[in-house]
Amino acid sequence: MEKVAQYLQEHLLGEVTASPEVRRHFAHDASILRLAPAIVAYPRNENDVRKTARFAWQLAKRGRVVPITARGGGSDTSGSALTNGILLVFTAHMNRILTLDPRKEFTAVEPGVSYDKLEQTLFTHGLFLPPYPASQNFATIGGGIANNAIGEKSVKYGDTGQYVEQLRVVLANGEVIETGPLSKRDLNRKLGLSTFEGEIYRSLDKLLEENAELIRDQRRKSRAPHNATGYNLHNIRRKKDFNLTPIFIGSQGTLGIITEANFRVIPYNPSTELVLVSLEDVKDLDDVLPKILELKPSVCDFLTKSVIEEVTRINPHQLQGVLIQPQAAIHLLIEFDDPKDGSQRKAMKQVQKITEKAGGVYRLATRSDDQDQLRKIRESVTTILTSPRGQSKSVPVAEDVCVPVNRLAEFLHKSTQIYNDNGLPAAAWGQAGDGVVRMQPLLDLGQLGDRQRLFKLADAMYRAALEANGSITAAAGDGRVRASYLAHQYSPEYVELLGKIKKIFDPYGTLNPGVKFSSLEQMRSLIGGDYSLEHRHEHLPRS
Ligand SMILES: Cc1cc2nc3c(=O)[nH]c(=O)nc-3n(C[C@H](O)[C@H](O)[C@H](O)COP(=O)(O)OP(=O)(O)OC[C@H]3O[C@@H](n4cnc5c(N)ncnc54)[C@H](O)[C@@H]3O)c2cc1C
């Protein structure tokens, strides 16, 4: 690798290092896995990315595969921001907002810009980019597109991918392409290109046409509101156009490296109403949730009694006076942001009626200080995530499954059983309106017994999600952690199709290999005994 580092040092504008300290730092993302890069590079511009890909391509053609992995904030929980090859860290320099046109509600950004920085800038113009992942303080737009991040606002506004209009992408061989909708004529022009881009369009068009029925059939079967497993093969080849953008969304850096993204952004209404609904029985969700969703809330999150119990065990004062019914089985935090006069009030009255009919209790917060109080309930999850018990820590595994909303209550019942059978408290939280369930078991990964429990637990949770017609991952991605479970969710023909897609874009396997396609054994060998999120305290040159 010394020669590779030397070549990159000589040819890139950005810094390149193989220092053991830096490599150790980047051996972590937010997953349970550990893998140290051989080289860390901080690209200053697209040309740096292009040169790195081109060099890796040439080496691979001669039989030496040097993996390239893009990295944003490193908050990925699926182990997909790790590599043993070259890590391209975008947060150092390629972190700018390039264009913001408030009138056209449009922005163009580099991939290393954080959600937070972008949102702060958009707010000053009365705009925002949904969906608000909980990690937005440290997650980047590049990572958000590559994982198709979702968040609290997804119930009304959808996922990150829905706002992406166009991408600039460096392909495996170093060519740069721009994605976007192509008319029949434009597509024909692409199909005629003698470049790698032309080869991609030709092979993909043919493969998607041959497998159109298989793709439609898979879509018909899936009932999960969000599904980040595999590749998004829908909406590429459409009647009126052909668009490569969707395939890169959620592809976890395995098909190309994003160097610029154009987004549609939307008006933001800071004046909202927030309400906490506490229900006696999780089963009440079956009746209450559909009625609440008809009112079009902008947030509909939940947390279970076990979360409150765990938080209170760790810090008895944290939620004092915030909850009116701490013993309730489930709490829903519901926000309305419709700017139309009187609409939020009307929705609130409806929520009150629905709650009272179900025998639940209700607390409305209109003033911002009251709303801050209520938000503390959801934020209290951080206490669980950051408080070890002895050597045991909350670890992300099967922490992002997604089920149809009408099966959420049933799934929560089943997952509680799974956790309790393994001697663990079943603290669950997530997005009720999107059927997204997050649970992180308290385990000591240094202990063999706990590692075994981890696999048992993950296996049972994925099976339960699939039995409920859901998905093994809403947005965290299959990465390395869930790659071997792809075959649980999809038919062998569909898994084979996904493999062919990867081959079209990455014939030599240089783009984030091991991600989306790897075995359980490969994943097991990467589990670190020292799970922590300390790498988030950054270690970078900056501009
Ligand atoms: C406490 C916590 C809370 C979280 N909450 C949420 C949540 O609410 N919703 C949610 O969706 N996720 C959540 N996540 C997961 C994670 O934050 C998201 O997946 C996020 O989008 C990752 O962004 P990142 O910048 O950290 O990307 P990274 O972790 O650096 O990378 C993620 C993936 O993107 C790829 N990538 C990065 N940059 C590029 C690029 N330029 N081109 C191509 N590929 C690229 C990487 O190779 C990797 O595969 C949470 C994580 C933590 C630790």
The ligand as a Gaussian input file, in Angstrom:
#p B3LYP/6-31G(d) Opt

LIG

0 1
 C      -27.361000       8.175000      17.180000
 C      -27.721000       7.890000      15.753000
 C      -28.989000       8.233000      15.290000
 C      -29.345000       7.959000      13.971000
 N      -30.583000       8.325000      13.527000
 C      -30.935000       8.115000      12.243000
 C      -32.222000       8.531000      11.748000
 O      -33.020000       9.119000      12.454000
 N      -32.513000       8.242000      10.462000
 C      -31.631000       7.636000       9.624000
 O      -31.952000       7.436000       8.446000
 N      -30.418000       7.233000      10.057000
 C      -30.047000       7.470000      11.327000
 N      -28.790000       7.087000      11.760000
 C      -27.868000       6.441000      10.827000
 C      -26.943000       7.433000      10.053000
 O      -26.801000       8.632000      10.775000
 C      -27.500000       7.737000       8.667000
 O      -27.470000       6.583000       7.866000
 C      -26.739000       8.850000       7.922000
 O      -27.400000       9.160000       6.737000
 C      -25.289000       8.505000       7.627000
 O      -24.634000       9.713000       7.239000
 P      -23.061000       9.882000       7.432000
 O      -22.673000      11.180000       6.847000
 O      -22.684000       9.650000       8.829000
 O      -22.542000       8.734000       6.471000
 P      -21.379000       7.667000       6.693000
 O      -21.642000       6.885000       7.915000
 O      -20.069000       8.317000       6.595000
 O      -21.608000       6.773000       5.405000
 C      -22.804000       6.086000       5.202000
 C      -22.777000       5.425000       3.829000
 O      -22.773000       6.428000       2.833000
 C      -21.696000       6.244000       1.944000
 N      -21.278000       7.563000       1.486000
 C      -20.911000       8.626000       2.232000
 N      -20.583000       9.650000       1.437000
 C      -20.764000       9.228000       0.170000
 C      -20.544000       9.809000      -1.112000
 N      -20.097000      11.048000      -1.245000
 N      -20.802000       9.062000      -2.210000
 C      -21.244000       7.795000      -2.113000
 N      -21.442000       7.183000      -0.926000
 C      -21.212000       7.895000       0.193000
 C      -20.648000       5.522000       2.768000
 O      -19.726000       4.829000       1.946000
 C      -21.524000       4.598000       3.573000
 O      -21.866000       3.491000       2.792000
 C      -28.412000       7.327000      13.092000
 C      -27.138000       6.993000      13.556000
 C      -26.786000       7.269000      14.866000
 C      -25.419000       6.902000      15.344000

